[in-house]
Amino acid sequence: MATVYAQPAAANYYSPGPHNAPKQRGYRLCDQCGAVENPSISRFRLCGGCMITQYCSQECQKSHWASHKAICQHTSSQVKQPVAPSQDENLFKHLRKFTSTHSELLGWAGFQALQLKRMPSNIRHNALLIELNYRPSSDASRRFTVKGTHIVPRTYVTDNDQLVAADIHRREERCRQRGGIGTAVVLIQCGDISQVMPVEVDSPSRITWDSRDDWAEVLQHFVDSGRTDFKPISSTRGGIVYG
């Protein structure tokens, strides 16, 4: 029996999206020193090659390059691969930008889809696959729509690319050393191209996001309408928190 909610998982679901909505920041860790981003003080920088790894400073980015180089160049090389005549030659760049822009929404959807608050062990076995449709547009926020979502075995991702699997394993070890449960895997796919988004997940006891079964509907709403202002609902001892 489907759960009926009094309101959608996003506090601002029914409100019109702002014209110049800020990009989501999500939960970011420096890949070198493990520092947690505090956007009110300073914002982390994304690696310009893979658009996934982030750093608190240029010094940390330089220090991490030796270990990051292989996976970064592997990810970046996909941009240069030939595409079918019917595809936009910038499709992979657009997909990377989409993943970066919607990082909080995608990470939240992966957490809910794998039911990690109820069953943390799912993080080791399953992954969320998000299929997108591409529509050429001058508006960067409206180039993709959600075609479908699927729960797939995690090996669907890790068995096909050993460099990606090694990077996920590295993140997983680091996350568990901090007391987290590991790395959730979200695969964003559009036609023949894809982007893997690893999400390091804290201990469920410290995660305030409410467990939701309507995540797919919320995901589709924000992506299809080109909105980047997603604000999840969290229940805390101090009450309900939005965002």
C-alpha positions as CSV (number, residue, x, y, z in Angstrom):
1,M,0.0,0.0,0.0
2,A,1.4,3.4,-1.0
3,T,2.2,5.9,1.6
4,V,0.1,9.1,1.4
5,Y,1.9,12.2,2.5
6,A,0.4,15.5,3.7
7,Q,3.0,17.4,1.7
8,P,5.7,16.5,-0.9
9,A,9.2,15.8,0.3
10,A,10.3,19.3,-0.9
11,A,9.0,22.2,1.2
12,N,8.9,24.4,-1.9
13,Y,7.4,21.8,-4.3
14,Y,4.4,23.9,-5.2
15,S,6.0,27.3,-5.2
16,P,7.3,28.7,-8.6
17,G,11.0,28.4,-9.1
18,P,13.0,31.6,-8.8
19,H,14.3,33.0,-12.1
20,N,17.9,33.1,-10.8
21,A,17.9,30.2,-8.4
22,P,21.4,29.5,-6.8
23,K,23.0,26.2,-7.7
24,Q,22.6,23.5,-5.1
25,R,25.7,22.9,-3.0
26,G,24.8,19.7,-1.3
27,Y,27.1,18.1,1.3
28,R,30.7,18.5,0.2
29,L,34.0,17.2,1.7
30,C,37.5,18.1,0.6
31,D,38.8,15.1,-1.1
32,Q,42.3,15.7,0.3
33,C,41.9,16.7,3.9
34,G,38.3,15.7,4.6
35,A,37.2,19.2,5.7
36,V,33.4,19.9,5.5
37,E,32.3,22.8,3.4
38,N,30.7,25.8,5.1
39,P,29.4,27.9,2.2
40,S,28.8,30.9,4.5
41,I,32.6,31.1,5.1
42,S,34.1,29.8,1.9
43,R,33.0,27.6,-1.0
44,F,34.8,24.5,-2.2
45,R,36.1,24.3,-5.7
46,L,35.2,21.5,-8.1
47,C,37.8,19.7,-10.1
48,G,37.5,21.1,-13.6
49,G,38.3,17.8,-15.2
50,C,35.8,15.3,-13.6
51,M,33.4,17.9,-12.0
52,I,32.9,15.5,-9.1
53,T,35.9,15.8,-6.8
54,Q,36.0,19.0,-4.6
55,Y,38.6,20.7,-2.6
56,C,38.7,23.3,0.2
57,S,41.8,25.0,-1.3
58,Q,44.2,25.1,-4.2
59,E,46.8,23.6,-2.0
60,C,44.7,20.5,-1.3
61,Q,43.9,20.2,-5.0
62,K,47.6,20.2,-5.9
63,S,48.4,17.7,-3.1
64,H,45.7,15.3,-4.2
65,W,46.5,15.4,-8.0
66,A,48.9,12.4,-7.9
67,S,46.2,10.0,-6.6
68,H,43.3,11.7,-8.4
69,K,45.0,12.0,-11.9
70,A,44.0,8.6,-13.2
71,I,40.3,8.7,-12.5
72,C,40.1,12.4,-13.5
73,Q,41.7,11.8,-16.9
74,H,39.6,8.7,-17.4
75,T,36.4,10.7,-16.7
76,S,37.5,13.7,-18.7
77,S,38.5,11.6,-21.7
78,Q,34.8,10.7,-22.3
79,V,34.2,14.3,-23.3
80,K,36.5,13.8,-26.3
81,Q,34.9,10.5,-27.5
82,P,33.0,10.7,-30.8
83,V,29.3,10.9,-30.6
84,A,26.6,9.6,-33.0
85,P,25.6,12.1,-35.7
86,S,22.2,12.5,-34.1
87,Q,23.7,13.6,-30.7
88,D,24.8,17.0,-29.5
89,E,28.6,17.0,-29.5
90,N,28.5,18.7,-26.1
91,L,26.1,16.2,-24.6
92,F,28.6,14.7,-22.1
93,K,29.6,18.2,-20.9
94,H,26.0,19.1,-20.4
95,L,25.5,15.8,-18.5
96,R,28.4,16.6,-16.2
97,K,27.1,20.1,-15.6
98,F,23.6,18.7,-14.8
99,T,25.1,16.3,-12.3
100,S,27.1,19.0,-10.6
101,T,24.1,21.5,-10.5
102,H,21.6,18.9,-9.1
103,S,24.1,17.3,-6.7
104,E,21.9,17.7,-3.6
105,L,18.7,16.5,-5.3
106,L,20.5,13.5,-6.9
107,G,22.2,12.5,-3.6
108,W,18.9,12.8,-1.7
109,A,17.1,10.7,-4.3
110,G,19.8,8.0,-4.1
111,F,19.5,8.0,-0.3
112,Q,15.7,7.6,-0.4
113,A,15.6,5.1,-3.3
114,L,18.0,2.7,-1.5
115,Q,16.1,3.2,1.7
116,L,19.3,3.8,3.6
117,K,17.6,5.2,6.7
118,R,15.7,1.9,7.1
119,M,18.2,-0.5,5.6
120,P,21.8,0.9,5.7
121,S,23.2,-2.4,4.3
122,N,21.5,-1.6,0.9
123,I,24.4,0.7,0.2
124,R,26.7,-2.2,-0.4
125,H,24.4,-4.1,-2.8
126,N,22.3,-1.6,-4.8
127,A,22.6,1.6,-6.9
128,L,20.2,4.1,-8.3
129,L,20.1,4.4,-12.1
130,I,18.4,7.6,-13.3
131,E,17.7,7.6,-17.1
132,L,17.4,11.0,-18.8
133,N,16.0,12.3,-22.1
134,Y,18.0,15.1,-23.7
135,R,16.3,18.1,-25.4
136,P,18.6,20.6,-27.1
137,S,18.0,24.0,-25.5
138,S,19.7,27.3,-25.0
139,D,18.4,27.2,-21.4
140,A,21.0,25.0,-19.5
141,S,18.5,24.2,-16.8
142,R,16.0,22.6,-19.3
143,R,18.2,20.3,-21.3
144,F,17.2,17.1,-19.6
145,T,14.0,15.4,-18.4
146,V,13.7,12.2,-16.4
147,K,12.9,9.1,-18.5
148,G,12.8,6.6,-15.6
149,T,14.5,5.5,-12.4
150,H,15.6,2.0,-11.5
151,I,17.2,0.2,-8.6
152,V,20.1,-1.9,-10.0
153,P,22.8,-4.1,-8.5
154,R,25.8,-2.1,-7.5
155,T,27.9,-4.4,-9.7
156,Y,26.1,-2.9,-12.7
157,V,28.4,0.1,-12.2
158,T,31.5,-1.3,-10.5
159,D,32.0,-4.4,-12.7
160,N,32.1,-2.3,-15.9
161,D,34.8,0.2,-14.9
162,Q,37.6,-0.8,-12.6
163,L,38.9,2.8,-12.2
164,V,35.5,4.0,-11.1
165,A,35.2,1.0,-8.8
166,A,38.5,1.8,-7.2
167,D,37.5,5.5,-6.7
168,I,34.2,4.4,-5.0
169,H,36.2,2.0,-2.8
170,R,38.6,4.8,-1.7
171,R,35.7,7.1,-0.8
172,E,34.0,4.2,1.0
173,E,37.0,3.6,3.2
174,R,37.3,7.3,4.0
175,C,33.6,7.6,4.9
176,R,33.7,4.6,7.2
177,Q,36.7,5.9,9.0
178,R,34.6,9.0,9.8
179,G,31.8,6.8,11.2
180,G,29.7,6.8,8.0
181,I,28.1,3.8,6.4
182,G,29.8,4.0,3.0
183,T,29.3,5.4,-0.5
184,A,26.0,5.3,-2.3
185,V,26.2,5.0,-6.1
186,V,24.0,7.1,-8.4
187,L,24.3,6.5,-12.1
188,I,23.0,9.2,-14.4
189,Q,22.5,7.9,-17.9
190,C,21.4,9.6,-21.2
191,G,21.5,7.3,-24.2
192,D,24.9,5.8,-24.5
193,I,26.7,8.1,-22.1
194,S,26.6,8.1,-18.3
195,Q,28.0,9.9,-15.3
196,V,28.7,8.1,-12.0
197,M,28.0,10.1,-8.9
198,P,29.4,8.6,-5.6
199,V,27.7,10.0,-2.5
200,E,29.4,9.5,0.9
201,V,26.7,8.7,3.4
202,D,26.9,9.6,7.1
203,S,25.6,7.3,9.9
204,P,21.7,7.2,9.5
205,S,21.4,8.2,13.2
206,R,22.9,11.6,12.3
207,I,20.9,12.1,9.1
208,T,17.8,14.2,9.6
209,W,16.2,13.7,6.1
210,D,12.8,12.2,6.5
211,S,12.4,8.8,4.8
212,R,10.2,9.2,1.7
213,D,8.7,6.9,-0.9
214,D,7.7,9.8,-3.2
215,W,11.3,10.6,-4.1
216,A,10.9,9.7,-7.8
217,E,8.0,12.1,-8.2
218,V,9.9,14.9,-6.5
219,L,13.0,14.2,-8.6
220,Q,11.1,14.3,-11.8
221,H,9.3,17.5,-10.9
222,F,12.4,19.5,-10.2
223,V,14.4,18.1,-13.1
224,D,11.7,18.4,-15.7
225,S,10.8,22.0,-14.6
226,G,14.4,23.1,-14.7
227,R,14.4,24.0,-11.0
228,T,17.6,24.0,-8.9
229,D,16.1,25.2,-5.7
230,F,15.2,21.8,-4.1
231,K,14.8,21.9,-0.3
232,P,14.3,18.6,1.4
233,I,12.3,18.3,4.7
234,S,14.2,17.1,7.8
235,S,12.8,16.3,11.2
236,T,15.0,17.4,14.1
237,R,14.7,17.7,17.9
238,G,14.2,21.4,17.3
239,G,11.3,20.8,14.9
240,I,10.9,20.7,11.1
241,V,13.8,22.1,9.0
242,Y,13.5,22.9,5.3
243,G,16.6,22.8,3.1
